[in-house]
Each structure stands twice: as structure tokens, then as C-alpha cells.
Amino acid sequence: MNKINLLLVSLAVLTFACKGFSMQADDIPRSFNRNPDLKDLGVRAKKVESMDSLLQSFVDERKLNSVAGFVAKGGNIVYKKAFGWKDMENQLPATTDDYYVLFSQTKAITTVAFMTLVEKGLVAIDDPVSKYFPEIPDRVVTKVHEDGTYETRPVQSPMTFVHLMSHTSGLNAGLVEEIRRSEGQKTGTFAGFGGAMPEKAPDGQHSFGGDYNAKYLEDEMLDLAKYPLGFDPGTAWNYHVSTNMLAYLIERISGKPLRQYVKETVLDPLGMTETDWYYGKDALKRFVKTYTMEEGELKPGSQIYVEGAVSSEQTYCEGAIGLNGPIEDYARFCQMLLNKGEFNGHRILKPETVELMTTVDRLQGVEAWGEGFRFGLGFELFNEIKKPVPAVSNTAFAWGGLFGTEYIIDPENNMIALFYINMYQRDPLYPLFLEKVYELFN
């Protein structure tokens, strides 16, 4: 009898454990709930109306031409609206299906794609980059002479993939950027990854501050590898180009073009069918026109990044910038990360991988963007010292794009929020939106 009772108890415990596991799995939303009961979520109609009024005021006061906002709590879409004009001159109203130029929001997707290679066992985050790309620089520039020649010394430690994902690689930093910009001015190649925006990119190419004559990302990275580093890896912060090198390493390790690999491992499984680097000509009408604020007046800005995305024959894809798409597409990516790696019936990353990327500060001892600035693998990590608004939890992480596309993923509050505009110079309106987001659930 004792053995039978023990067996029954064991079966009961096992059944309970399985149910508990099943409940936890069921708690992960496989898709967005588009028609939740807002009252059940504690969201009052007046709070939604207040958000509407705020975003409409940005348009009425001509602070921007259009804005889209998206908020989801536990996979329930609480807010998804657009205000203003996709094209002010032609009075085309904005919608939540409009395409935005995402710029650096590309970086997080590239980083996640790389981490799928890590999970496949093809590479480790602490591996030296030279293991896969022997030509990677292993010297640091110390002095530049008037004739353009320079002196170097060996690096104190080799560059790893952690350095690429945290923008501490030393690539194109400091004196190196000056060397490359000077050479670019002499040759007219725009080399330098950080110079002024040109008025027109040759052949509609969609690079920012890079070499517009490069046909493939490989061309640009092989050229970059000819130069020394600006500092020892892991000792300073230099934003942007490291993610392009990471993207090139994705190509070398996977054996596939960046665009193909990202689509296969991230975009397609998540159902991000409208997010891409390039489109056919007919997609131009889907894009929000780019505007700029000049002397307090809203004016059309250069459209080179919108027009550059409409090129079916383009071969150059960056990992640092270049993706475009509608706000809900990227919300799928955010929800996947909130779900610890799973969404749309597909697991992109393991929970422990997402935790590794979004909880460990990789800038300890490194001066970056002000007090409290912390960065993981592809994301800024918010904390008690630095956060966009006080209501943001210390578990939240995020990044954004040059033209004002912003998002936040807040695990403690089980929430994602996205704020999309398409402007050059602009007022800092995102914190005002974010305050209203957290008030929705107050």
C-alpha cells in the first residue's frame, strides 16, 4: 500500500507540474490579441483619449507631420493609432500600415540573427573575431603624421563578438575615422562611416556615412579591415560600424547573404513580411515622407533614404541600418523578446539567450553616453540612474532609429511600446508619449 500511495502521490505531483508548465507556456501569446477588453486590463477610456489628444497635438502644433503609436500589454494590443499626414503637401493621411525608415532599429535585428548562430554552436560570443576573419585589425593607431601616414602598436586584447555587439570594438574610431574621412575626401568615395549626409546616394544606395561605391557589404568591411583600430577592444564606446562588421561575420559564418539569413531566421518566422531593406518601385507610396524642422518651421527633408529603399536591383545591405517597415511588424520583434524568444508559433532564441543579451551590462569601466548609460548585446539597458521616464522599470531595454523611431520592452510591466515618426531635426516628443503609455495602466 505504501508503494501504491507513493506512486499515486508521485503521479499527482507530476500532473500538477505538467499543468503548471502548460499554463506557463499558454501564458506566452502566440499572436497579438487585437480586440482585448480594455476594462479587464485596467485601461480607462479617458486614458486612451488623453493619448489621442497628445499625439494629435503634435500634428496640430506642427511639431511633426505624422506619428504612429503602438502599445501591447501581455500580447493584448491596447493602442494602435496614427495621426497626421504621410504626405502633407498632397494631404495623404497617415495610417498604421505606413512604412518608416528604421535606421538603427536594424541593429537589434542583426544582433538577434547573429545570436541564432551562437545557439547553433557555430560561434561563441567570446570568440576572437580573427578566428572567423583573420584580416580583422590587431593593432591600434597611436599617431597620424601630416602626410597621412600613421604609427601603431599591438592591441592589448583581441576583438571578440561581445565587442562588436556592444560597440566597443575600436573599428573606425578616433584617429582612424579622421584618416578614412581624409582619404574619402581625396577620392570622393565618402569613406568614413560618420561624415555629413550627402544630398544624393549614387544608384539609390541606402548606406549612412559609409562607402557609397561598395556593391556588397563584404567590399566595405574588407576595406575597413585594412585600417588599425582607434582603441583597444573593450576600453571605449564607438557607435555604429561594429554592427556592420557583425553583419559581415554573419555572412561568413552562415555562408548566406545577410538579407537572406535575417529573413530566414528572424523576419519570416515572426511574420514580419513587410520589413525589408529594399522593395519594388510600387512600395514608394507606402512610405511616410521625410520632414525636418528648420527655424521652427516644418519642411520636407531629403528623401534619399526613402527613395533608396525602393530598388529591386540593390545588392548592398548593412547590418547597422537599412531596414524599413510598418510599426506592427517591429512590434512582433519586440513581443518576441518580451516572450523570452518566442512569438508567432516560432522560437527565435532560447530564454537564457535573451536574458544574456538584455541583463548584462557590457560597458563596465567604459565611458559612453553619460552617467548611467548601460548597454547589453544590441540594446540599451535601463536602470535606476538612467531611464526615459520614471515609470520605466529597471528591467526594461530598448534602442531607436535616427529618424525618431523608438521602442521599449519592459518585462516587469509585461509591456511593449513603439513610437514612430520620420524626421531629421525634431523636438524630443517620445518621453511625453511614454509617460502616457504608463499612465494607461495606472
N, C-alpha and C positions, 0 to 999 in steps of 0.2 A: 504493500500500500504506500509505503514511504516513497518508493521509487516512482510509483504512478503519480502520486501527488507532486513530486519534484518535477516529473515530466510535464504535467499539466501547468504548473507554475511557469516553467521554462517556456512552454508554448505561448502562454498568456503574455509573458514579458516580450517575447519575440514578436508576437502580433501587435502589441502596443508600440514597440519600437518601429516596426514597419509602417504602421499607420502614421506615427509621428514623422517619419521620413517622407512618407507620401504627402502629408499635409505641408511639409516644408517645400517639397517640390511643386505642389499645387499653388503655393503662395507666390511663386515666380511667374509673372504674367508672360504668356507666350506671345501675346499681341496686345495692342492698346485697346482699352475699353473706351469707345467713342461716345457712349451715352450713359455715363455714370449718374447716380443720384447725388447731386452736389450736397444735399442736406445730410446724407449719410456720411459724407466726407467732412462735414462741418464747415462747408463753404456757403456763406450767405450771399444772396443776390446783390445786396448793396456793395459787397466787396468786389464782385465782378464788375459792377457798374463803375466803381471807383477806378478800377484798372482801365476800363474802356475810356473813361474821361481823361486819364493821364496820357494814354497813348494818342488819343485824338488831339489832345492839346499840343503835343509835339508837332503835329502836322499843321494845326490851326495857327500856331505861332511861328510857322515856317522855320522850325529848327531842323527839320528833315523833310524829305519828300514822302517817304513811306516807312512803315515799321511793321514787323510781324512778331507776335509773341506766342510762346507755347509753354504750357505748364502741365506736368503729369505727376500725380501722386499715386504711388503703388501701381503704376501702369494705367491709371484712370486719367484720361485727358480732361483736365479741369478747365483749361483755357487754350484756345487756338483761334487767333483772330489776326487780321491785317487791317491797317489803316493807311489812308493817303493814296498816293499816285505812283504807279510803276513808271509812268512817263508823264510828268507834269505838263509838258508842252502840248501833248496830244490828249491829255485828260483820260489816260488809261488807268482805271482803279487798281490798286494793289490787291493781291489775293494771297492766301497761304500756300498756293501752289507755285508761286513765283520762284525763279532761280536767283540765288545770290552767289557772288564771288566769295569763296570761303577763306582764301589765303591760308593763314597759319592753322586753321582748324584741320587742314590736311595733315599736319604733323602728328596729331594723335592717332589718326587712322593708319598712317605709315608705321608708327611705333607699335600699334597693336598687330599689324601684319607681320612685323619682324618677330614679335613675341610668339607668333604661331610657329615660326621656325625653331624657336627655343624649345617649345613644347614637343616638337617632332624630334628633338635630340640632335639637330643638325648644327647647333651653335649654342654657346652659353653666354650669358650677359657679361661675365668677367673674362671672357676670352680676349686675348690681344687681337686687334683688328688685322694685324700683319699676318696672322695665321691664315686669313682668307684673302688678303690683299697685300702681298709682300711689298708693294710700292708705297704703302702709306708712309708719310713722313715720320722720321725718328730723330729729327734734330730741331732745335729751337733757334730762331733768328735773334741775334744779340745786338747787331749794329748794321745800319744801312749807310753806305757811302754816297756821296753826291753823284757819282756816275751810275748809280743804280745797283752796284754790286753790294753784297752783304756778307756778314760773318755769322757763323752758327756754332752751336755746341750740342752734344748729345742730350736727349731727353732724360729726365730723372727716372721716369717710369713709362712703360709703353701705353699707348692709347687702347682702351677697351671699348666694348659696346655700351657700357654704362656711361662713358664719357660722351659718346655720340648722342645717346638718348637724353642726357641731362645738359647738353650744350656746353660741356667743359672739355672739349677735345683739343682746343688750340688751333683748329683749322681756320685759316684766313683771318686770324686775329691780329690786332695791334699793327706792328710794322709790316706784316705780310699783306694786310689789306691795302696799306699805302703803296707797297711795291706793285701789287697787281693793278690797282687803280691807275697808277702812273703808266704802267705798261699798256693798259687798256686805252688810255687817252692817246697814246702814241700810235696804237694800231687801229683804234676805232672799234674794238671788239666788246666794249662795255664790261670787260672782266673786272671783278672786284666784289661781287655779292654785297652791295651796300651803297652804291653810288646813287645819284639822283635818278628819279624815274625819267626815262626817255619819253618823248612825245609819241613815238611810234615804235613798236617792236617789229623788226623785219619778218616778213612772211607770217604775220599774225601769231608769233610765238608768245607763250604765256609765262615767261620767266620774270623774276623780280630781282634786278640788280645782278644778274648772272651774265653769262656769255651768250648773247643772242645769236651767235653764229653756230652754236652747238646743235647738231642734229639729234643727238641722243644724250641722255644723262651721263652715260659712260664717257663720252667725249669730254664733258665738263669736269668730271671727277678725276679722270686721268690727267687733265691739265692742272687741276688743283693740287694733285699729289706731287707735282714737280717742285712745289714750294715748301719751305720749312714751316714749322708751327710757330704761332705767336707767343705761346706759353706752354709750360709743361702740362700735360693732360691732368685734369682734376684739380688744378690750382686756381682757375678763374672761370668766368662766365662769358661766353661769346655766342650770342643768339643767332640762330637761323641755319647756317650752312651745314651744320653737323647732321641734320635730318636728311639733307640731300645725300650725304655720304652713306648714311644708314640705308637709304633707299637703293643706292647703287649696290651695297652689300647684299640687300635682299635679292637683287637680280643675280649677283654672282653665286650666292648660296643656293637659291631655288632653281636657277637655270631658266627663269622666266622673266619677261619684261615686267617692270614694276606695275604697270596698269593692269596687266593680266593677273598677276599674283594677288594684288589688292582686291580685284573684283571677285576672284575665286574664293578667297579666304575670309573676306570681311563684307564687302558691299552686297554681293549676290545672296549669301546666306541670310543676311539681315533684311533683305527685301528693299535695299537702298537702290532701287532700279533707276532713279533719275539723277543720282550723284555720279559725276564723272569729271575727267579732265577736259574732254573735248566732245563736241556734238556736231550734228549736221547743221547746215545753214538755217533750216526751218526752226531751230531751237532759239534763235535770237529773240523772237517775240516773247519767250518765256522769262527773259532776264529783266531784273529791275535796272533801270537806267542809273548810272552813277552820277552823284551830285557832290558839290563841295560848298563850303561856307567861306565866302570871301567878303571881308569887311562888313560882316553882319548880314550879308545877302546870300540867299540860296541860289546857286547857279549850276548848270550842267558841268560835270567834270569830264576829264579824258575818259573815253570808253575803250581804251586799248585792252583792258583785261576782260571786258565783256566780249568784245569782238574777237579777241584772241582765243576765246573758248569755243568759238564756232569755226571749227576747222577739222574736217573729217580726215585730212591727209597728214595731220601733225604726228610727229614721232617723238617729240621731246616731252617727257613727263617728269616733273620734280616730285620729291617726297616731302619737301618743306612747304610748298604752296601748290596751287593749281586746281584743286577740286572745286566744284560748283554744285549747287543743288538747292532744293526746297527745304524749308525748316523741319518738316516732319521726317524727312529722310534722315537727317542728322540726329533727330530725337531718338530714332531707333538705335543708333550707335550709343547714345547716352544711356538709354534704358538697358542696353546690353551690359554696360559697365556697372550700372546700378544693381543689376541682377547678378553681379559677380561672374559675368562672362557668357550669359545665355539669353537669347531672345529669338522670336520668330521660329521656335522649334529647333534652333541650332545652337550648339555650344561653340563659341568662338575661342574662348580661353577658359582655363581652369580657375576656380575661385582664388586659389593661392597665387596664381599669376597676377590677377587683377589687384590683389592685396599688395603684392610685391611692387607693383607699379605705382600705387596710389597712397601708400602709407609711409614709405621710407624716404626721408629727405636725403638727396644726393649732393646737397650743396653745403655740407658742414665744413666750416672753415673757409668757405668761398664767398667773396663779396659779389653780390648780384644786384637786384633791383630794389634796394632799400631794406630797412630793418624788417625782419620777419619774413622776408621772401624765401620760400622753400619750393623745391622742385623735385618731383619723383622721376619716373621714366615716362616722359611725354606730357606730364600735367603739372600745373602749379598746385601745391598743397596748402590749403588754408589752415589757419591756426589762431590761437588767442591773440597773437600780436598783429597779424595782417589778414584781413578779410574784406570783401567788397562792401558789406553792410553787417551790422552787429548780429542780426538774426541768423546768419550763416553758421553752421556747426563746424566744429574743428575736424570733422571727418570729410568735409567737402573738398572737391578738387575740380579743376576747370582749365580752360585756356580759351583763346579767342582769335579773331582774324583782323587784319589791318583795316578793313572797311567797316568795322563795327559789329561784326557778328560775334555774339557772346553766348556762352552756356555755362551752367553749373550743374554738378552732380552731387547731391547731398544724401549720403547713405543714412545718416542719423535721422533725417526727416523723411526718408524714403521718397525722394522727390528729384525731379529734373526740371530745369527751366532754361529756355532759349530766347534770345532777343536778337533779331536780325534787322540790320539796316545796310545800306550800300553807299557809304560816303567817305570822302577823303577827310578834310578838316571838319570837325563836328564838336558839339557840346557833349560833356560826359553825362549822358542820359540813362545809361544802363543801371547805375545804382538806384535811381528813382524807380525804375521798373522792378528791380529785385526787392526793394522794400515792400512794394505792393504784392509781390508774389508771396512773401512770407506772411503778410497780413491776411491773405486769403484763408489761411489755416489757423489764424489766431483766435 
